[in-house]
Amino acid sequence: MFTVYVLYSEKFNKIYIGFTSDLEKRLISHNELGKKGWTIKFRPWNVIHTEKFESKKEAMDREKYLKTGILLHKLF
């Protein structure tokens, strides 16, 4: 099972979209453990949306689609 997720940084008014097979561990990485990458600059992050998929490909396709920005205004 894979989860596509949308994170929001209220402090910086930023959105991040990703996918993972373990949302709990991934959120800890975004908020605490990560030492490099875009998300470390905008902590803390809160999960504001999730979608579940059976396959990695489905999750990757959905993440890519959401990152185009076409649906962001409809989700929120």
C-alpha positions as CSV (number, residue, x, y, z in Angstrom):
1,M,0.0,0.0,0.0
2,F,1.3,3.5,-0.9
3,T,0.1,6.9,0.3
4,V,0.2,10.1,-1.6
5,Y,0.3,13.0,0.9
6,V,0.1,16.7,1.0
7,L,2.0,18.6,3.7
8,Y,1.5,22.2,4.7
9,S,3.9,24.5,6.5
10,E,1.7,27.1,8.2
11,K,4.8,29.0,9.4
12,F,6.0,29.5,5.8
13,N,2.7,29.0,3.9
14,K,4.3,26.2,1.8
15,I,2.8,23.0,0.4
16,Y,4.7,19.8,-0.3
17,I,3.4,16.7,-2.2
18,G,5.0,13.3,-2.0
19,F,4.3,9.6,-1.8
20,T,5.5,6.8,0.5
21,S,4.9,3.3,1.7
22,D,5.2,4.5,5.4
23,L,3.6,7.8,6.1
24,E,4.4,7.9,9.8
25,K,8.2,7.4,9.2
26,R,8.2,9.8,6.2
27,L,6.6,12.6,8.3
28,I,9.2,12.1,11.0
29,S,11.9,12.4,8.3
30,H,10.4,15.6,7.0
31,N,10.0,17.1,10.5
32,E,12.9,15.8,12.5
33,L,15.4,13.4,10.9
34,G,16.1,14.8,7.5
35,K,19.4,16.6,7.1
36,K,19.1,17.8,3.5
37,G,16.5,18.7,1.0
38,W,13.8,21.3,0.4
39,T,11.5,20.3,3.2
40,I,14.0,20.9,6.0
41,K,13.8,24.6,5.4
42,F,10.1,24.9,6.1
43,R,9.5,22.9,9.2
44,P,7.2,22.0,10.9
45,W,4.9,20.2,8.4
46,N,1.3,19.0,9.0
47,V,-0.4,16.4,6.9
48,I,-3.5,18.0,5.3
49,H,-4.5,15.4,2.7
50,T,-3.8,11.7,1.9
51,E,-4.9,9.2,-0.7
52,K,-4.2,5.4,-0.7
53,F,-3.1,3.3,-3.7
54,E,-2.4,-0.4,-4.2
55,S,0.6,0.1,-6.5
56,K,3.7,2.3,-6.5
57,K,3.0,3.3,-10.1
58,E,-0.5,4.5,-9.2
59,A,0.9,6.6,-6.3
60,M,3.7,8.0,-8.5
61,D,1.2,9.0,-11.2
62,R,-1.1,10.7,-8.8
63,E,1.8,12.5,-7.1
64,K,3.0,13.8,-10.5
65,Y,-0.6,14.9,-11.4
66,L,-1.0,16.8,-8.2
67,K,2.4,18.5,-8.6
68,T,1.2,20.0,-11.9
69,G,-1.0,22.3,-9.7
70,I,-4.1,21.5,-11.7
71,L,-6.0,20.1,-8.8
72,L,-4.5,22.0,-5.8
73,H,-7.1,24.7,-5.9
74,K,-9.8,22.0,-5.9
75,L,-8.4,20.1,-3.0
76,F,-8.2,23.0,-0.7
